[in-house]
Amino acid sequence: MTTRAGLEAEAINRLTAGIEPSEVRAILVQCLAGDLAPSVAVSHMLAEGGATRVRLAIDDVTHRAATISRASDMLVQDRVDELTQVFVEMVAAVADVNEAAKSRSRPEQPFLPEESVEPGAARTAE
């Protein structure tokens, strides 16, 4: 009889087989095994493989979970779903930060007083 841990390990291997780079795959395996929180896993994967590679790896695992998972893989599927959600939220947060930074870096319109005073001219009260 196969243990629950054995079934999880089989599912994780099925879902992550061939994922490259191997460092990203190793992080995915830890996350799907429940040894690493999804937010930590995404951060580590981004440091190892860059956003495009991480997105491809997560998309691949998500697709595999939807198409080749078995009924006994539900816990692993839940972890894949959580990982995907965390990645999507992190990408959205980064996009928001980037947009805010762009907004702050745009040159402001110079302040123009309603009246112009020539340099050196004194203003007098009326």
FIVEX-583133 format. One record per residue: residue number from 1; chain; residue in one letter; x, y, z of N, C-alpha, C, O in turn. Coordinates in Angstrom, 3 decimals. Example, Ala and Ser with C-alpha at 12.3 -4.5 7.8 and 13.67 -1.06 7.14 Angstrom:
BEGIN
+-----+------+------+----------+----------+----------+----------+----------+----------+----------+----------+----------+----------+----------+----------+
: pos : unit : code :    neast :   nnorth :      nup :   caeast :  canorth :     caup :    ceast :   cnorth :      cup :    oeast :   onorth :      oup :
+-----+------+------+----------+----------+----------+----------+----------+----------+----------+----------+----------+----------+----------+----------+
:   1 :    A :    a :   13.190 :   -5.690 :    7.800 :   12.300 :   -4.500 :    7.800 :   13.200 :   -3.300 :    7.800 :   14.236 :   -3.319 :    8.465 :
:   2 :    A :    s :   12.850 :   -2.250 :    7.080 :   13.670 :   -1.060 :    7.140 :   12.900 :    0.030 :    7.870 :   13.409 :    1.138 :    8.039 :
+-----+------+------+----------+----------+----------+----------+----------+----------+----------+----------+----------+----------+----------+----------+
***
This chain:
BEGIN
+-----+------+------+----------+----------+----------+----------+----------+----------+----------+----------+----------+----------+----------+----------+
: pos : unit : code :    neast :   nnorth :      nup :   caeast :  canorth :     caup :    ceast :   cnorth :      cup :    oeast :   onorth :      oup :
+-----+------+------+----------+----------+----------+----------+----------+----------+----------+----------+----------+----------+----------+----------+
:   1 :    A :    m :    0.839 :   -1.175 :    0.000 :    0.000 :    0.000 :    0.000 :    0.891 :    1.248 :    0.000 :    1.901 :    1.300 :    0.702 :
:   2 :    A :    t :    0.502 :    2.252 :   -0.799 :    1.270 :    3.478 :   -0.931 :    0.826 :    4.462 :    0.143 :   -0.369 :    4.622 :    0.392 :
:   3 :    A :    t :    1.778 :    5.111 :    0.770 :    1.462 :    6.090 :    1.804 :    1.060 :    7.418 :    1.173 :    1.290 :    7.658 :   -0.012 :
:   4 :    A :    r :    0.460 :    8.267 :    1.985 :    0.062 :    9.594 :    1.518 :    1.284 :   10.379 :    1.027 :    1.227 :   11.059 :    0.003 :
:   5 :    A :    a :    2.388 :   10.273 :    1.772 :    3.621 :   10.966 :    1.375 :    4.120 :   10.435 :    0.038 :    4.625 :   11.196 :   -0.788 :
:   6 :    A :    g :    3.979 :    9.129 :   -0.175 :    4.395 :    8.531 :   -1.444 :    3.543 :    9.028 :   -2.603 :    4.055 :    9.288 :   -3.692 :
:   7 :    A :    l :    2.235 :    9.159 :   -2.365 :    1.337 :    9.674 :   -3.402 :    1.653 :   11.136 :   -3.723 :    1.642 :   11.546 :   -4.883 :
:   8 :    A :    e :    1.932 :   11.912 :   -2.676 :    2.292 :   13.318 :   -2.895 :    3.587 :   13.422 :   -3.688 :    3.681 :   14.218 :   -4.623 :
:   9 :    A :    a :    4.573 :   12.633 :   -3.326 :    5.865 :   12.673 :   -4.022 :    5.692 :   12.309 :   -5.498 :    6.303 :   12.932 :   -6.366 :
:  10 :    A :    e :    4.863 :   11.304 :   -5.783 :    4.588 :   10.937 :   -7.183 :    3.936 :   12.091 :   -7.931 :    4.324 :   12.412 :   -9.054 :
:  11 :    A :    a :    2.948 :   12.708 :   -7.306 :    2.243 :   13.825 :   -7.943 :    3.203 :   14.990 :   -8.194 :    3.190 :   15.593 :   -9.267 :
:  12 :    A :    i :    4.016 :   15.296 :   -7.215 :    4.962 :   16.406 :   -7.354 :    5.951 :   16.117 :   -8.477 :    6.270 :   17.002 :   -9.271 :
:  13 :    A :    n :    6.428 :   14.898 :   -8.542 :    7.356 :   14.533 :   -9.624 :    6.687 :   14.645 :  -10.989 :    7.301 :   15.122 :  -11.943 :
:  14 :    A :    r :    5.440 :   14.211 :  -11.087 :    4.695 :   14.313 :  -12.350 :    4.527 :   15.764 :  -12.774 :    4.680 :   16.100 :  -13.948 :
:  15 :    A :    l :    4.214 :   16.616 :  -11.815 :    3.919 :   18.012 :  -12.119 :    5.163 :   18.849 :  -12.406 :    5.085 :   19.865 :  -13.097 :
:  16 :    A :    t :    6.304 :   18.425 :  -11.880 :    7.504 :   19.247 :  -12.025 :    8.562 :   18.639 :  -12.944 :    9.603 :   19.255 :  -13.174 :
:  17 :    A :    a :    8.316 :   17.460 :  -13.464 :    9.308 :   16.795 :  -14.324 :    9.686 :   17.696 :  -15.500 :    8.820 :   18.205 :  -16.212 :
:  18 :    A :    g :   10.978 :   17.881 :  -15.689 :   11.463 :   18.652 :  -16.830 :   11.439 :   20.162 :  -16.677 :   11.851 :   20.873 :  -17.594 :
:  19 :    A :    i :   10.970 :   20.675 :  -15.547 :   10.957 :   22.125 :  -15.331 :   12.404 :   22.604 :  -15.243 :   13.218 :   22.034 :  -14.516 :
:  20 :    A :    e :   12.703 :   23.639 :  -15.982 :   14.047 :   24.227 :  -15.989 :   13.947 :   25.702 :  -15.647 :   12.921 :   26.322 :  -15.927 :
:  21 :    A :    p :   14.941 :   26.261 :  -15.073 :   16.186 :   25.662 :  -14.620 :   15.958 :   24.771 :  -13.402 :   14.933 :   24.869 :  -12.727 :
:  22 :    A :    s :   16.913 :   23.916 :  -13.137 :   16.764 :   22.931 :  -12.064 :   16.599 :   23.597 :  -10.693 :   15.956 :   23.035 :   -9.806 :
:  23 :    A :    e :   17.178 :   24.790 :  -10.518 :   17.030 :   25.508 :   -9.241 :   15.563 :   25.905 :   -9.016 :   15.056 :   25.820 :   -7.897 :
:  24 :    A :    v :   14.901 :   26.333 :  -10.071 :   13.484 :   26.688 :   -9.976 :   12.661 :   25.438 :   -9.695 :   11.737 :   25.473 :   -8.883 :
:  25 :    A :    r :   12.988 :   24.344 :  -10.354 :   12.285 :   23.078 :  -10.116 :   12.430 :   22.650 :   -8.662 :   11.453 :   22.231 :   -8.041 :
:  26 :    A :    a :   13.630 :   22.751 :   -8.114 :   13.859 :   22.347 :   -6.722 :   13.001 :   23.176 :   -5.763 :   12.452 :   22.645 :   -4.798 :
:  27 :    A :    i :   12.890 :   24.460 :   -6.032 :   12.057 :   25.327 :   -5.199 :   10.584 :   24.949 :   -5.339 :    9.854 :   24.910 :   -4.349 :
:  28 :    A :    l :   10.150 :   24.671 :   -6.564 :    8.764 :   24.220 :   -6.789 :    8.479 :   22.946 :   -6.008 :    7.429 :   22.819 :   -5.378 :
:  29 :    A :    v :    9.410 :   22.009 :   -6.050 :    9.232 :   20.733 :   -5.331 :    9.054 :   20.998 :   -3.839 :    8.158 :   20.431 :   -3.214 :
:  30 :    A :    q :    9.895 :   21.852 :   -3.265 :    9.782 :   22.182 :   -1.838 :    8.430 :   22.811 :   -1.524 :    7.806 :   22.492 :   -0.512 :
:  31 :    A :    c :    7.989 :   23.702 :   -2.396 :    6.713 :   24.377 :   -2.177 :    5.547 :   23.399 :   -2.264 :    4.672 :   23.384 :   -1.397 :
:  32 :    A :    l :    5.540 :   22.591 :   -3.308 :    4.430 :   21.655 :   -3.497 :    4.418 :   20.560 :   -2.444 :    3.378 :   19.951 :   -2.192 :
:  33 :    A :    a :    5.564 :   20.305 :   -1.828 :    5.633 :   19.330 :   -0.740 :    5.154 :   19.942 :    0.579 :    4.951 :   19.231 :    1.563 :
:  34 :    A :    g :    4.975 :   21.260 :    0.589 :    4.526 :   21.940 :    1.798 :    5.666 :   22.361 :    2.700 :    5.434 :   22.774 :    3.837 :
:  35 :    A :    d :    6.900 :   22.264 :    2.215 :    8.067 :   22.624 :    3.015 :    8.441 :   24.098 :    2.899 :    9.268 :   24.590 :    3.667 :
:  36 :    A :    l :    7.840 :   24.801 :    1.949 :    8.176 :   26.193 :    1.687 :    6.886 :   26.940 :    1.361 :    6.103 :   26.495 :    0.522 :
:  37 :    A :    a :    6.668 :   28.059 :    2.014 :    5.466 :   28.864 :    1.756 :    5.489 :   29.380 :    0.322 :    6.561 :   29.698 :   -0.193 :
:  38 :    A :    p :    4.335 :   29.471 :   -0.334 :    4.286 :   29.950 :   -1.719 :    4.932 :   31.319 :   -1.920 :    5.624 :   31.529 :   -2.916 :
:  39 :    A :    s :    4.718 :   32.247 :   -0.998 :    5.311 :   33.579 :   -1.159 :    6.836 :   33.516 :   -1.112 :    7.514 :   34.212 :   -1.868 :
:  40 :    A :    v :    7.368 :   32.687 :   -0.231 :    8.821 :   32.512 :   -0.135 :    9.328 :   31.812 :   -1.395 :   10.371 :   32.175 :   -1.940 :
:  41 :    A :    a :    8.582 :   30.809 :   -1.850 :    8.976 :   30.075 :   -3.055 :    9.039 :   31.005 :   -4.264 :    9.998 :   30.957 :   -5.034 :
:  42 :    A :    v :    8.036 :   31.837 :   -4.432 :    8.021 :   32.762 :   -5.565 :    9.216 :   33.712 :   -5.483 :    9.889 :   33.953 :   -6.485 :
:  43 :    A :    s :    9.475 :   34.246 :   -4.305 :   10.622 :   35.149 :   -4.136 :   11.929 :   34.453 :   -4.500 :   12.758 :   35.016 :   -5.215 :
:  44 :    A :    h :   12.114 :   33.229 :   -4.007 :   13.338 :   32.472 :   -4.310 :   13.438 :   32.158 :   -5.798 :   14.514 :   32.259 :   -6.388 :
:  45 :    A :    m :   12.310 :   31.776 :   -6.404 :   12.336 :   31.460 :   -7.837 :   12.662 :   32.691 :   -8.664 :   13.412 :   32.603 :   -9.636 :
:  46 :    A :    l :   12.110 :   33.835 :   -8.290 :   12.404 :   35.070 :   -9.018 :   13.894 :   35.397 :   -8.933 :   14.484 :   35.871 :   -9.904 :
:  47 :    A :    a :   14.490 :   35.148 :   -7.790 :   15.923 :   35.403 :   -7.626 :   16.762 :   34.444 :   -8.473 :   17.838 :   34.809 :   -8.946 :
:  48 :    A :    e :   16.275 :   33.240 :   -8.658 :   17.011 :   32.224 :   -9.416 :   16.811 :   32.325 :  -10.919 :   17.763 :   32.187 :  -11.687 :
:  49 :    A :    g :   15.560 :   32.568 :  -11.345 :   15.275 :   32.428 :  -12.763 :   14.710 :   33.629 :  -13.481 :   14.575 :   33.591 :  -14.704 :
:  50 :    A :    g :   14.376 :   34.688 :  -12.782 :   13.765 :   35.835 :  -13.436 :   12.278 :   35.627 :  -13.651 :   11.787 :   34.498 :  -13.652 :
:  51 :    A :    a :   11.573 :   36.723 :  -13.833 :   10.104 :   36.694 :  -13.894 :    9.558 :   35.853 :  -15.036 :    8.583 :   35.125 :  -14.851 :
:  52 :    A :    t :   10.167 :   35.938 :  -16.215 :    9.644 :   35.194 :  -17.361 :    9.769 :   33.686 :  -17.139 :    8.826 :   32.934 :  -17.383 :
:  53 :    A :    r :   10.920 :   33.263 :  -16.682 :   11.112 :   31.821 :  -16.426 :   10.195 :   31.324 :  -15.317 :    9.644 :   30.227 :  -15.408 :
:  54 :    A :    v :   10.032 :   32.120 :  -14.281 :    9.165 :   31.724 :  -13.174 :    7.729 :   31.614 :  -13.660 :    7.033 :   30.653 :  -13.334 :
:  55 :    A :    r :    7.284 :   32.594 :  -14.438 :    5.918 :   32.549 :  -14.972 :    5.721 :   31.285 :  -15.821 :    4.706 :   30.603 :  -15.688 :
:  56 :    A :    l :    6.681 :   30.976 :  -16.686 :    6.583 :   29.780 :  -17.524 :    6.525 :   28.511 :  -16.672 :    5.729 :   27.612 :  -16.944 :
:  57 :    A :    a :    7.368 :   28.442 :  -15.647 :    7.387 :   27.262 :  -14.775 :    6.060 :   27.108 :  -14.042 :    5.503 :   26.012 :  -13.984 :
:  58 :    A :    i :    5.557 :   28.197 :  -13.485 :    4.291 :   28.129 :  -12.748 :    3.139 :   27.820 :  -13.700 :    2.261 :   27.023 :  -13.370 :
:  59 :    A :    d :    3.134 :   28.444 :  -14.877 :    2.087 :   28.141 :  -15.863 :    2.127 :   26.671 :  -16.263 :    1.084 :   26.032 :  -16.405 :
:  60 :    A :    d :    3.330 :   26.137 :  -16.444 :    3.478 :   24.732 :  -16.832 :    2.943 :   23.814 :  -15.738 :    2.191 :   22.881 :  -16.021 :
:  61 :    A :    v :    3.325 :   24.073 :  -14.497 :    2.855 :   23.242 :  -13.377 :    1.337 :   23.370 :  -13.221 :    0.653 :   22.380 :  -12.962 :
:  62 :    A :    t :    0.821 :   24.573 :  -13.375 :   -0.631 :   24.786 :  -13.266 :   -1.375 :   24.020 :  -14.358 :   -2.397 :   23.386 :  -14.094 :
:  63 :    A :    h :   -0.860 :   24.082 :  -15.579 :   -1.474 :   23.353 :  -16.691 :   -1.437 :   21.845 :  -16.436 :   -2.430 :   21.148 :  -16.642 :
:  64 :    A :    r :   -0.295 :   21.357 :  -15.991 :   -0.180 :   19.928 :  -15.694 :   -1.140 :   19.520 :  -14.583 :   -1.759 :   18.459 :  -14.660 :
:  65 :    A :    a :   -1.268 :   20.346 :  -13.558 :   -2.185 :   20.025 :  -12.459 :   -3.618 :   19.929 :  -12.959 :   -4.403 :   19.114 :  -12.474 :
:  66 :    A :    a :   -3.954 :   20.773 :  -13.937 :   -5.319 :   20.764 :  -14.485 :   -5.562 :   19.599 :  -15.428 :   -6.696 :   19.146 :  -15.580 :
:  67 :    A :    t :   -4.498 :   19.111 :  -16.067 :   -4.711 :   18.105 :  -17.114 :   -4.270 :   16.691 :  -16.760 :   -4.859 :   15.731 :  -17.257 :
:  68 :    A :    i :   -3.255 :   16.534 :  -15.917 :   -2.769 :   15.174 :  -15.653 :   -2.863 :   14.744 :  -14.197 :   -2.397 :   13.662 :  -13.840 :
:  69 :    A :    s :   -3.459 :   15.576 :  -13.356 :   -3.579 :   15.209 :  -11.944 :   -4.593 :   14.097 :  -11.770 :   -5.500 :   13.913 :  -12.581 :
:  70 :    A :    r :   -4.413 :   13.381 :  -10.710 :   -5.326 :   12.289 :  -10.337 :   -6.142 :   12.721 :   -9.136 :   -5.840 :   13.728 :   -8.495 :
:  71 :    A :    a :   -7.157 :   11.968 :   -8.840 :   -8.020 :   12.294 :   -7.705 :   -7.235 :   12.348 :   -6.396 :   -7.576 :   13.123 :   -5.502 :
:  72 :    A :    s :   -6.199 :   11.541 :   -6.277 :   -5.409 :   11.508 :   -5.043 :   -4.463 :   12.698 :   -4.915 :   -3.799 :   12.843 :   -3.888 :
:  73 :    A :    d :   -4.389 :   13.546 :   -5.929 :   -3.463 :   14.678 :   -5.946 :   -4.068 :   15.972 :   -5.404 :   -3.477 :   17.037 :   -5.584 :
:  74 :    A :    m :   -5.207 :   15.915 :   -4.759 :   -5.929 :   17.138 :   -4.384 :   -5.105 :   18.087 :   -3.514 :   -5.147 :   19.298 :   -3.730 :
:  75 :    A :    l :   -4.364 :   17.574 :   -2.547 :   -3.568 :   18.439 :   -1.690 :   -2.500 :   19.156 :   -2.503 :   -2.270 :   20.350 :   -2.311 :
:  76 :    A :    v :   -1.855 :   18.445 :   -3.399 :   -0.831 :   19.051 :   -4.252 :   -1.475 :   20.063 :   -5.203 :   -0.911 :   21.130 :   -5.447 :
:  77 :    A :    q :   -2.650 :   19.734 :   -5.740 :   -3.365 :   20.682 :   -6.611 :   -3.696 :   21.961 :   -5.860 :   -3.580 :   23.055 :   -6.412 :
:  78 :    A :    d :   -4.105 :   21.829 :   -4.611 :   -4.391 :   23.015 :   -3.795 :   -3.144 :   23.870 :   -3.618 :   -3.217 :   25.099 :   -3.653 :
:  79 :    A :    r :   -2.008 :   23.223 :   -3.430 :   -0.749 :   23.965 :   -3.284 :   -0.375 :   24.662 :   -4.596 :    0.132 :   25.783 :   -4.580 :
:  80 :    A :    v :   -0.624 :   24.001 :   -5.725 :   -0.370 :   24.621 :   -7.036 :   -1.257 :   25.845 :   -7.193 :   -0.786 :   26.898 :   -7.623 :
:  81 :    A :    d :   -2.523 :   25.723 :   -6.854 :   -3.454 :   26.854 :   -6.952 :   -2.998 :   28.016 :   -6.074 :   -3.039 :   29.171 :   -6.499 :
:  82 :    A :    e :   -2.568 :   27.714 :   -4.857 :   -2.108 :   28.767 :   -3.952 :   -0.846 :   29.438 :   -4.495 :   -0.712 :   30.660 :   -4.437 :
:  83 :    A :    l :    0.070 :   28.639 :   -5.019 :    1.304 :   29.177 :   -5.608 :    0.973 :   30.108 :   -6.776 :    1.538 :   31.196 :   -6.890 :
:  84 :    A :    t :    0.061 :   29.675 :   -7.634 :   -0.345 :   30.485 :   -8.777 :   -0.958 :   31.799 :   -8.315 :   -0.645 :   32.859 :   -8.855 :
:  85 :    A :    q :   -1.826 :   31.729 :   -7.321 :   -2.487 :   32.938 :   -6.804 :   -1.472 :   33.906 :   -6.215 :   -1.545 :   35.111 :   -6.454 :
:  86 :    A :    v :   -0.530 :   33.382 :   -5.448 :    0.495 :   34.243 :   -4.843 :    1.329 :   34.909 :   -5.931 :    1.643 :   36.095 :   -5.831 :
:  87 :    A :    f :    1.692 :   34.155 :   -6.970 :    2.486 :   34.731 :   -8.057 :    1.715 :   35.852 :   -8.749 :    2.268 :   36.922 :   -9.003 :
:  88 :    A :    v :    0.454 :   35.613 :   -9.051 :   -0.376 :   36.626 :   -9.713 :   -0.480 :   37.880 :   -8.844 :   -0.380 :   38.997 :   -9.353 :
:  89 :    A :    e :   -0.680 :   37.702 :   -7.545 :   -0.772 :   38.847 :   -6.637 :    0.547 :   39.600 :   -6.560 :    0.557 :   40.831 :   -6.530 :
:  90 :    A :    m :    1.660 :   38.873 :   -6.528 :    2.968 :   39.525 :   -6.458 :    3.252 :   40.308 :   -7.741 :    3.786 :   41.415 :   -7.685 :
:  91 :    A :    v :    2.899 :   39.740 :   -8.889 :    3.107 :   40.447 :  -10.161 :    2.262 :   41.714 :  -10.189 :    2.731 :   42.762 :  -10.632 :
:  92 :    A :    a :    1.030 :   41.626 :   -9.724 :    0.155 :   42.804 :   -9.686 :    0.730 :   43.866 :   -8.749 :    0.703 :   45.055 :   -9.065 :
:  93 :    A :    a :    1.243 :   43.442 :   -7.612 :    1.819 :   44.391 :   -6.660 :    3.053 :   45.075 :   -7.250 :    3.239 :   46.280 :   -7.085 :
:  94 :    A :    v :    3.880 :   44.311 :   -7.929 :    5.069 :   44.891 :   -8.565 :    4.657 :   45.880 :   -9.649 :    5.257 :   46.946 :   -9.781 :
:  95 :    A :    a :    3.642 :   45.531 :  -10.417 :    3.150 :   46.444 :  -11.459 :    2.643 :   47.739 :  -10.837 :    2.893 :   48.822 :  -11.367 :
:  96 :    A :    d :    1.935 :   47.635 :   -9.719 :    1.442 :   48.829 :   -9.030 :    2.597 :   49.702 :   -8.544 :    2.554 :   50.925 :   -8.679 :
:  97 :    A :    v :    3.619 :   49.078 :   -7.984 :    4.780 :   49.814 :   -7.491 :    5.497 :   50.487 :   -8.658 :    5.893 :   51.649 :   -8.562 :
:  98 :    A :    n :    5.664 :   49.758 :   -9.757 :    6.324 :   50.337 :  -10.933 :    5.545 :   51.533 :  -11.468 :    6.142 :   52.545 :  -11.833 :
:  99 :    A :    e :    4.241 :   51.430 :  -11.516 :    3.413 :   52.536 :  -12.008 :    3.523 :   53.737 :  -11.077 :    3.608 :   54.877 :  -11.534 :
: 100 :    A :    a :    3.522 :   53.483 :   -9.782 :    3.660 :   54.580 :   -8.828 :    5.023 :   55.250 :   -8.974 :    5.129 :   56.474 :   -8.897 :
: 101 :    A :    a :    6.049 :   54.458 :   -9.181 :    7.397 :   55.018 :   -9.355 :    7.473 :   55.852 :  -10.636 :    8.098 :   56.912 :  -10.652 :
: 102 :    A :    k :    6.844 :   55.378 :  -11.696 :    6.825 :   56.138 :  -12.951 :    6.092 :   57.459 :  -12.756 :    6.529 :   58.494 :  -13.260 :
: 103 :    A :    s :    4.995 :   57.427 :  -12.036 :    4.222 :   58.643 :  -11.790 :    5.045 :   59.663 :  -11.017 :    4.997 :   60.857 :  -11.315 :
: 104 :    A :    r :    5.794 :   59.200 :  -10.031 :    6.619 :   60.109 :   -9.233 :    7.787 :   60.650 :  -10.031 :    8.256 :   61.756 :   -9.761 :
: 105 :    A :    s :    8.268 :   59.897 :  -11.008 :    9.449 :   60.344 :  -11.746 :    9.102 :   61.263 :  -12.911 :    9.998 :   61.846 :  -13.522 :
: 106 :    A :    r :    7.824 :   61.401 :  -13.227 :    7.423 :   62.329 :  -14.293 :    7.641 :   63.749 :  -13.818 :    7.341 :   64.067 :  -12.667 :
: 107 :    A :    p :    8.162 :   64.617 :  -14.688 :    8.399 :   65.999 :  -14.255 :    7.080 :   66.695 :  -13.948 :    6.093 :   66.574 :  -14.673 :
: 108 :    A :    e :    7.111 :   67.421 :  -12.849 :    5.928 :   68.185 :  -12.443 :    5.855 :   69.457 :  -13.271 :    6.877 :   69.944 :  -13.755 :
: 109 :    A :    q :    4.670 :   69.991 :  -13.436 :    4.518 :   71.280 :  -14.091 :    5.078 :   72.335 :  -13.144 :    4.793 :   72.304 :  -11.947 :
: 110 :    A :    p :    5.868 :   73.264 :  -13.665 :    6.429 :   74.287 :  -12.777 :    5.314 :   75.143 :  -12.203 :    4.297 :   75.393 :  -12.850 :
: 111 :    A :    f :    5.528 :   75.586 :  -10.973 :    4.559 :   76.463 :  -10.324 :    4.648 :   77.840 :  -10.960 :    5.717 :   78.450 :  -10.990 :
: 112 :    A :    l :    3.539 :   78.319 :  -11.459 :    3.497 :   79.646 :  -12.068 :    2.511 :   80.496 :  -11.275 :    1.318 :   80.194 :  -11.245 :
: 113 :    A :    p :    2.997 :   81.552 :  -10.635 :    2.067 :   82.413 :   -9.903 :    1.149 :   83.121 :  -10.887 :    1.475 :   83.265 :  -12.066 :
: 114 :    A :    e :    0.014 :   83.554 :  -10.398 :   -0.944 :   84.211 :  -11.284 :   -0.390 :   85.513 :  -11.838 :   -0.710 :   85.884 :  -12.967 :
: 115 :    A :    e :    0.431 :   86.210 :  -11.071 :    1.061 :   87.444 :  -11.546 :    2.546 :   87.190 :  -11.685 :    3.147 :   86.495 :  -10.865 :
: 116 :    A :    s :    3.116 :   87.735 :  -12.691 :    4.561 :   87.655 :  -12.839 :    5.159 :   88.952 :  -12.361 :    4.626 :   90.032 :  -12.613 :
: 117 :    A :    v :    6.251 :   88.838 :  -11.681 :    6.961 :   90.023 :  -11.220 :    8.313 :   89.991 :  -11.866 :    9.015 :   88.981 :  -11.835 :
: 118 :    A :    e :    8.675 :   91.114 :  -12.457 :    9.990 :   91.175 :  -13.097 :   11.052 :   91.072 :  -12.039 :   10.865 :   91.539 :  -10.915 :
: 119 :    A :    p :   12.169 :   90.464 :  -12.386 :   13.255 :   90.347 :  -11.410 :   13.685 :   91.746 :  -10.944 :   13.804 :   92.667 :  -11.752 :
: 120 :    A :    g :   13.912 :   91.889 :   -9.652 :   14.382 :   93.153 :   -9.090 :   13.259 :   94.134 :   -8.801 :   13.498 :   95.120 :   -8.105 :
: 121 :    A :    a :   12.052 :   93.917 :   -9.295 :   10.948 :   94.849 :   -9.062 :   10.343 :   94.564 :   -7.707 :   10.156 :   93.407 :   -7.330 :
: 122 :    A :    a :   10.041 :   95.607 :   -6.984 :    9.429 :   95.451 :   -5.655 :    7.942 :   95.461 :   -5.806 :    7.398 :   96.173 :   -6.650 :
: 123 :    A :    r :    7.283 :   94.684 :   -5.003 :    5.814 :   94.677 :   -4.997 :    5.335 :   95.658 :   -3.946 :    5.894 :   95.762 :   -2.854 :
: 124 :    A :    t :    4.314 :   96.354 :   -4.299 :    3.757 :   97.309 :   -3.325 :    2.324 :   96.948 :   -3.053 :    1.626 :   96.420 :   -3.919 :
: 125 :    A :    a :    1.889 :   97.233 :   -1.858 :    0.489 :   96.947 :   -1.502 :   -0.382 :   98.051 :   -2.063 :    0.021 :   99.214 :   -2.056 :
: 126 :    A :    e :   -1.538 :   97.724 :   -2.540 :   -2.434 :   98.719 :   -3.108 :   -3.375 :   99.257 :   -2.084 :   -4.204 :  100.112 :   -2.397 :
+-----+------+------+----------+----------+----------+----------+----------+----------+----------+----------+----------+----------+----------+----------+
***
